[in-house]
Amino acid sequence: MKCKICGTETNNQVSYLELDTWEFNSLNKEAKDFYPICFDCFDKHTNQFIDQEMDLELRKKRSQMVNKEVEAEIEAILEVEN
């Protein structure tokens, strides 16, 4: 498969939901569930999107929320395993 953005060979695929979430508006979206997009292109686009849409404080708050959610999930998994 070739990346829809840069044309390099890739095995990475991105779901249409991720494309909508991260506003990949420049892509000609077809009726597919997954699109071949290499990690470098996906990473570059999402970082630009975050930099455009969020200021640093909001990014820090979001990061802290995610960390708490991950921590809670890890604790729940550990409780089940014990």
C-alpha positions as CSV (number, residue, x, y, z in Angstrom):
1,M,0.0,0.0,0.0
2,K,1.1,3.6,-0.6
3,C,0.6,6.4,1.9
4,K,-2.2,8.6,0.7
5,I,-0.2,11.7,1.6
6,C,3.4,11.2,0.6
7,G,3.1,8.1,-1.6
8,T,5.7,5.9,0.2
9,E,5.1,2.2,0.8
10,T,3.5,1.6,4.2
11,N,1.8,-1.1,6.2
12,N,0.2,1.5,8.6
13,Q,-3.5,2.2,8.3
14,V,-5.7,4.9,9.8
15,S,-9.4,4.5,10.4
16,Y,-11.8,7.0,8.9
17,L,-12.8,8.1,12.4
18,E,-9.2,9.1,13.1
19,L,-9.1,11.0,9.8
20,D,-12.2,13.0,10.9
21,T,-11.0,13.5,14.4
22,W,-7.7,14.9,13.3
23,E,-9.3,16.8,10.4
24,F,-7.4,15.3,7.4
25,N,-9.6,17.5,5.2
26,S,-7.1,17.5,2.3
27,L,-7.6,13.8,1.6
28,N,-10.1,12.6,-0.9
29,K,-12.0,10.2,1.4
30,E,-13.6,7.2,-0.2
31,A,-16.1,4.8,1.3
32,K,-13.4,2.8,3.2
33,D,-12.9,1.9,6.8
34,F,-9.1,2.3,6.7
35,Y,-6.7,4.4,4.8
36,P,-2.9,3.8,4.2
37,I,-1.1,6.7,5.9
38,C,2.6,6.3,7.0
39,F,3.4,7.1,10.6
40,D,5.6,10.1,9.7
41,C,2.8,11.8,7.8
42,F,0.2,11.0,10.5
43,D,2.5,12.2,13.3
44,K,3.4,15.4,11.4
45,H,-0.3,16.2,10.6
46,T,-1.5,15.6,14.2
47,N,1.2,17.6,15.7
48,Q,0.4,20.6,13.4
49,F,-3.3,20.2,14.3
50,I,-2.6,20.2,18.0
51,D,-0.3,23.2,17.7
52,Q,-2.9,25.1,15.7
53,E,-5.9,24.3,17.8
54,M,-4.6,24.3,21.4
55,D,-2.6,26.5,23.5
56,L,0.1,25.1,25.7
57,E,-1.9,25.2,28.9
58,L,-4.8,23.4,27.3
59,R,-2.4,20.7,26.0
60,K,-0.9,20.3,29.5
61,K,-4.4,19.9,31.0
62,R,-5.3,17.3,28.3
63,S,-2.1,15.5,29.0
64,Q,-2.7,15.3,32.7
65,M,-6.3,14.0,32.1
66,V,-5.0,11.3,29.8
67,N,-2.3,10.3,32.3
68,K,-5.0,10.0,35.0
69,E,-7.2,7.9,32.8
70,V,-4.3,5.6,31.9
71,E,-3.3,5.4,35.5
72,A,-6.9,4.4,36.5
73,E,-7.0,1.7,33.7
74,I,-3.6,0.3,34.9
75,E,-4.9,0.2,38.5
76,A,-8.1,-1.6,37.4
77,I,-6.1,-4.2,35.4
78,L,-3.8,-4.8,38.4
79,E,-6.8,-5.3,40.7
80,V,-8.3,-7.8,38.3
81,E,-5.0,-9.7,38.1
82,N,-4.7,-9.8,41.9
